């Protein structure tokens, strides 16, 4: 098994944002899962693509799911990252992960001057860098 970052491809998100998220996954040796809400894009055969997050959750039900959600009680920099078999789900920039319903699984949020929602392209590099530091014993 392995570790994944899950993100959304949706109306209003530019392809360079998707490329940025993909590059971050590559830099930190993470696999990717895409929730494609608009279709029309050709993906490599190795890239798991779903039309809803619930499809992905059902398919990867044996994995630990970690949701980045502004309603979480704990922060990224306090989180004990799993070594393997984990999926970090970053919500839609427009609709969040599950709208008003809190997802089931581990919830973490970014520590920032202002609490609230943050764009995926901002939070993914912070999350993956923190995971890298944690797994390499370098987080203070």
Buried (B, 14 or more C-beta within 10 A) or exposed (E): EEBBBBBBBBEEBEEEBBEBBBEBBEEBEBBBBBBBBEEEEEEEEEEBBBEEBEEBBEEBEEBBBBBBBBBBEEEBBEBEBBEEEBBBBBBBBEEBBBEEEEBEBBBBBBEEEEEEBBEBBBBBBBBBBBBBBBBEEEBE
